[in-house]
Every structure is written in C-alpha cells, then in structure tokens.
Amino acid sequence: MTGGAPPAGVGALVDHLFRHGAGRMVATLARALGPARLDLAEEVVQDAMIRALQTWPHQGVPANPRGWLFRVARNRALDHLRREGRFSGTLAPALAGDGDASGGREMDGAGDDELAMIFMCCHPALPRAGRVALTLKSVGAFSVEEIAAALLARPDAVAQRLVRVKRQIRDEAIPLELPPEREMAARLPAVLEVLYLLFNEGYGAHAGENLVRAELCGEAIRLARLLAGSPRTALPATHALLALFLLQASRLPARQDEAGDLLLLAEQDRTRWDRRLVAEGMRHLARSAAGREVTPYHVEAAIAATHAAAPDAERTDWPAVLRLYDDLLAMKPSPVVALNRAVALAMAEGPEAGIAALGALSGEAALARYHLLPAALAALHHRAGRPAEAARHYRDALALPCSEPERRFLTRQLATCEA
C-alpha cells in the first residue's frame, strides 16, 4: 500500500473507479462465474468498492487500485461459492490467480469481456426495456435508483424489470460472449439501438426537472467508443452512430442558459459548442462511409454535421437538411421524423409550408401526447404573424407532458404571444 492519494480524495477516486471500471470487473467476473451468476458478480464488485471506502482512508490507496478492487471482488466471489459448496476447479482462470498484479493483468484484458457483456445485455431475445435497464446496471454500473431516475420509472418497477430479464438470461442460457464474425452484422443493430435510446433519453429528457441527463449521454458515448475501437464491432453503422452522438453532444454546453432554461438551436452561442467533439464526430462520420450500407444513423449524423458546419443559424444549409430528412423518412418512416422534416421544410421554404406539413400529422396517434407537435405549430404560426393562433397551440403544448425547462420555455413563448 502507498499513500498515493490523500484520504480526502478517496471518495472521489472510488466513485471514478466505480463509474469507469465496475462494468469491466463485472464482465470479467461474470465470464468466469457464468451469466446465470450475474447478480453475484455485481454484488462482489459493489462490496469491493465499499471495502475500499472503508480501508483506503486509513491504510492508503494501493499502487494498483483497479487490481486491488478486482482481487477483493474475486476473493469475495470465491468465498461465496465455497460457502455454497459449489466451488469447482473448472472455473475460469480469472478466479484462480492471486495478488494485485494478477488482478491488474485481468483488467488490462477486460475489453472483450465488456463487449461480450454489452451483446448479452442487448440480446434480441430480451425485451427492449429490459435491454436498456440491464445495460445501465451491468455495464454502466448505474444503481436501480439512478436507472429509475434516468428512465423516469419507479425504482421497484426497474428492479422487477431487472429480475425478469436476468431470469430470462438464465432460463434461456443466453451466453456472455461476442457473436461469431458471421453473426456480428445481424446482432450489432440490437446493440446500437439500445445505445441510441440511451443517448436520446439523456439528450432530451421527456419529463422531470432536467432537460439533459449528461451521464446517460456520456455512457452511450463511452460504450459506442468501445464498439468503434474493436475490429470486430467497428462496422460503418457503429462509426455513424458514434459520429451522431459526438456531434449532438458537442452542443450540450450551449443548450441551456445559466438558469437551466432551454435555448433553441438558433439562440445558442456556437462558440460554446465543443469543437473537439465536433472534430472527433467528423472523423467517425468519414469512417462510416467505408461500406456500401447507409443506415438511418448515417443520415442523422449527416444532419448533425450540416448544423455543425454552419457558422451561425442563418447560414445553415436548410435545403440540404431537408433533403437529408427526405432520405431519413424514406428509410425510417415515423411521425417524429416527419415532424422534424416539417420543421426543416419551414426553415427552407417558409412557415406556411411547415404548417401544412404539420397539419397532415395532426391525426397521428403516436403524436397525440407529444408536446413538440403543438409547440412547432405555435412557433410557425408566430413566425407567420398569427400570435393568437400561436398562443392556442402553446396552450395545447403546455397541457402535455414535458420537462420542466421545456415547460418554462413554452410558458415564456405563450406570454410573448399574448402580449
């Protein structure tokens, strides 16, 4: 042991190691124990973190903190198996070594284990909601309470969802392994879909006090980078999705003002956009062009890139954005995509064109409780010089679920129309 970090910083260090290393440790231990014992792998890693919080302030931080944590978690798993009388010499070598060094070596090679864990959590046999929750829990090391807050669900409902999905993994013997190369292209879309849902929930929360849940965006980016960094999963669609995440995340510092209120794209201070993320996103967008397949992620990333390339809102190439939305709607027909296309149409051809396109969506059941439809209609009527009509639509939007920053924004816009 060494005094490598002062006791006052131990809590922050352990939290950092938990956020950035727990998923890898759980994956390595679950590979050794078997996916049916995923709960045990998660439990012993949590126990190791608690022990670090208890001992490191007094004994000092180990020279290899990750290796120390892995060794403690592994030994707790072994103790548990021995108590049950189920310890077997057939267990994987990850449970056989000793010392901080061996734990460090195991963790150095844990990348494939974490990729395998992602594919297990996102197995197409599992229900979509279960995939998202399990990925956050087992790969992202989110607590049940954090998952519930992120997904706007009750903790008991999330806990039950996790129990069901883990039972399904056990009962159906879903393996913790990377798919064979011949199956990778077929299995990858389910993984990318989970990351897409994860990022979108963080980027634009549908309800609650916060407009953005940065930890969800960050976790989606981390996992997408992991996929893009492995030769087995670095397919064009992976690079396209990561490009989309990075380009969208580059705007996060400018999406809210100092009071936490929403700023529209045209109102944002583009000097606050993270240009390092823009550059990284552009690089991955270029790599995504390596194959012949064009996915919706490619098109959405191209839309984000068009916005990123514009020096200001006025000089955005809206006709290009509109053409991309036409492509996206053909590939991924949905009322939400059609709504976004209508907004792009209004920017390219004027508010009346957008109002007509949005009017055609008024009967869509999927948009019946989607506040952005009446909000978009309100904004376009206001641009067209009809404040009374705009106010009516803003009231309709305020009657529907949305986040608190969005509600404050809509209220301000309503007051402007009424004035």
N, C-alpha and C positions, 0 to 999 in steps of 0.2 A: 504493500500500500504506500501511497505517497500523498503529500499534501498538494496535489496538482491544481486544486480549485478551493477557494475559501469556503467554509461552511455556509456562509450566507448565500452562495450561489448554487448550492446543491439542489435546492428545489427546482430552480430554473434548468439546471443541467439534466436532472432526471426527467423533467417534463419534455425537454428537447429530445432526449434519447427515446422516450416513450413514443413521441409523435413520429420520429423518423427511423426508429429501429424495431418497435414492437411487432409490426407486421412481418418483418423478415424473420424475427425469432419465432413467432407463432407458426409461420410457414415451415421453417426448418424442423421444429419440433413435431408439427402435425404430419410432416412427411415420415418421420421416424415412428410416431405413435399410430399413424393411420387416421384418415379423415373422420372416422367414427369417434375419435377422441379429440376432436377439435376443441371442445369445451375445456378439456384438461390442459391443452396447450395454451389456451388463452388465460386460464386461471393461474398457471405457474409463472407465466410472464408477468402477470399483474402482481403476483406475490414477490417476484424478484425486484420489481420496481419499489414496492413498499419496503422491502428489506433495505434497499439502497437508501431510501429516505431516512430510515431508522439508524443506519450504521455509518454512512459516509460522513455526516456532520461531525462524528466523534473520532472515527478512525482514518479519515481522509479518503479522497477519491482514488480508486485503483488506477494504475498506469494504463490499463486497457479496460475502460468502463464497460464497453459493449461485451467484451469477452467475459467479464465478471458477471454481468447480468445473465448472459446465456448460460454460464456454468451453474449459477444458482437456480435458474429455471429448469435446466436439465436435471439437476440433482433432485429437485422437488418432484419432478415427474417420475423419476426412478423410485423415490420413496413411496409415492402414491401407488405405483404398480406393485412394489414389494408388499405393501400393506394388503393389497387385494389378492396377493398370491398369483399375480398374472405376469410377473417379470419373466421374460424369455430371452434366451441367447440369440434369438432370431431378430431382435430389434435392430434397427438401422444403426450404423456406426456413430451417428450424431449423438446417441445416448451412451456411448461407450468410453469416450475419452475422459481426460481429467485436466484441470488447471485452466487458468485464464487463457493461455496460449491456444489450447485446442479449441476453446470457445471462439476465440478470435478468428481462427482459421475457418471454422464452420461458418461464421457470419460473413467472412470475406467471399464465400462461395454461395451465398444465400439468394442471389438474384434470381436464379432459375426456380428456386423454391417459391419465391414470392410471385413470379409469373404463373407458376402452376396453381398457386392459391387463387389468383385472380380468375383463372379459367375455371376452377372448380366453383367458386362463388358465383360466376356468371354462366354456369352451365345452362343450356337452353331448356333442359327438363325442369328447371326451377322456375317458380312464378316470378314475374318481373319485379314486383315489390320486394320479394324475398331476396332477389339478387342484389338490389341496391343496399338493403339493410345489412346483409351479410358481408358485402364488400367493405362497407364502412366499419363494421365491427371487427372482422378478422384481418383485413388488410390495412385499413386505416386506423385501427386501434381507437375508434370512437366508442364512448360509453353508450349504454342504452338511452340515457337521458339526453346525451348530445345528438344521437340519431333522431330521437323523438323531436327535439327542438329543430333540427335541420329539415326534417320531413314534415313538420307541423302535424305530428301524430302524438297520441298518448304513449307514455313510456310502457304501460302494460300491454298496449297493442303491439308495440315494437318488440317487446320481449316475447310475446306469443308468436309473432311472425318469425323470429329467430329460432325459437324452439321447433316450429313446424319445418322450417327449411333445413335445419340440421338433422332432424329426424328423417327427412326425405333423402338427404345425402347418405345417411347410414342405411336406411332400408333399401335404397336402390343402388347401393355400393358405387356411388359416383366417385371416380378416382381423383386423387390430388396429383395431377401430372399434366405436363404440357401435351397437347394433342400431337399425334404424328404429323409430319410435314404435309402429308397428303390430305389431312383433315383441317389444317390450320386456316385456310381461306374460308372454309364453311363455318368454323367455330368462332373466328375473330369478330364477326359482326355483333354477336350477342355481348361480347366484352365491350366493344366500342359503344354500343347502345347504352349500357349501364354508365359508362363514363360520361357520355353525352347528357344523360338525365341528371347525373350528379352535378356536372358543371352548371347546367341550366338552372337547377334549383338554387345553387349558390349565387349565380349571376343576377337572377331576378326572382326573389322570393315572392310567392303568391300571396302571402299574408304575414302578419307579425310586425314587430317593431322595426326590423331592419330591412332595407332594400336589398342589401348584398350580404351574403354569408361567405366571406373570403376564405374561410377554412375549407369549405366544400370546393370552391374553385381551385384552391391550392392543391387539395388532394387529387382532384381529377387531373390536373396538370402533372403532378408527380407520377401518377400511375401511367398516364399517356407517354410521358418521357421514358418510363421504364420499358414500355412496349416498343417505343421507337428506337430504343437503344439496343434491343436484342435482334440479331439477324433473323431469328425465327418469326418474330412478330412485327418487324419493321416493314410492313407492306404499305403500298401507296395510301390506302384508306387510313392507316394509323398516322402517317405524316400529315394527311389532310385534317384529321380531327385535332391533332396537336396544334397545327397551324391555326385552326379556328379558335381553340382555347386561348392561345397566346395572344392573338390579335384582339380578341374580345377582352381578355384580362388587362391588356395594356391601357384600356380606358377606365379601369376601376378607380384610380385616384381622382378622376375628374367627374365621375357620375353623380356625386353628391357635393353640396356646398358644406361649409363649416358647421352648419346647424344640422346636417344629415338629411337635408331636403334634396329631392330629385332634380337633376339638371338634364334637360333633353340634349340630344346629340348636338343640335345647333347652338346650344348655350354653353357647351363645355369649353374650358380652357385647354386647347390642344397642346400647349406647352407642358401640361401635366401628364399627358399620355406617356407611358413608359416606352421609350424608343428602343430600349434593349429587348423588350418583349416583342415589339414590332419587328425588329430585325431578325430575331430568332424565328418568329412566326413566318416571315417571308422565306427564310431558308427552308423550313419544313414544307411550305407550300410548293416551293420549287421541287423538292424531293418527291412530293406526292404525284408529280407529273410523270414519274418513271414508267408507270404501267399504262395499259390501254383503258382500264376501267375508270369511269368517272362516277363518283358517289355523291350523294347529297352533301357529305362533309366537304368535298372539293368545292362545290358551288357556294356553300355558306362561307367557307374560308375565303373564296374569291370576293364575295360581297364585303366581308370584313376588311380584306386587303384594299378594296377600292376606297372605302372610307378612310383607312389608314394612310393612303397615298394622297388624299386631298389636303391641301394646306389649310383650308377652312371649309365651313359648311357650304358657303355659297359656291365654291368651286368643285363640289362633289360631282362626279360624272354620273348624274342620275339616270340618263338613258342606258348607260352600261349596267347600273344596278338593276334597272327594270328588266333588261334582257336576261340578267342572271336569275332574277326571280321567276321569269317565264320558264327558264330551264329547270329551276328547282321545283316549280309547281308541276311540271310535266313528269319529273322523277319522283316527287313526293307530294302527291295531291292531298292537301289538308286545308281545312278552313283557316287555320292560323297562318299558314304560308300564303294563302290567298289574301288574308288581311294585310300582311306585310307587303305583298305585291301592290295592293291598292294604295298603300301609303307611298310607295316608290313611284307609282303612276301619278299620284297627285303632285309629287315633287318634280316629276319630269314634264307633265302636261297641264298642271293646274288643278286647283281644288275641286272643280266640278267633275272632272274625270275620276278623281278619287272617290268623291261622294257617290257617284253612280256605281262604281265597283263595290264599295262597301255596302250600298243598299241591296245589292244582289246577295249579300251574305247574311242579311237580317233574319232569314228563316233557318239558318244552320243551328241545329240542336247543340252542337259542340261549342258554340259561341254564346249560348243563351245566358250563361253566368260569367262571361269573360269580359271584364271591365274595359279592356282595351278597345273593343269594338265601339261602344258608345263614346269612349274618350277620343278615339280617332275621328269619328264623325263630328264630334264637338269642335275639335281643333280645325277641321277643314271648313266647317260652316263659319267659324270665326274668321278664318282667312278669307272666306268668300264674302264677308261683310254682313253676316246674319247673326248678330250676337244673341238674339232671343232664342233662335233655333239651337245655337251652340249651348246656351245655358240649359235648355231642356235635356240635351244629350249628356251634359256634365252631371246633371242630377241623376240621370239613369245610371251613369258610371259609378257615382257615389253610393248607389243602392246595392252595389255588387261587392263581393269580397275582393280585397286588395291589401297590399302592405300599408303600414301607417305613413311612410314617406310619400307613397303614391296618393294616399287619401288627402294628405296636406296639399300636395301639388294640385289635385283636382279641385279642392276647395278654393285655392287661390285663383285658379283659372275661372271657376264659376263666378267668384266675386268680380273679376275683371269684366266678364260678360254682362253681369247685372249692373255694373257701374255705367 
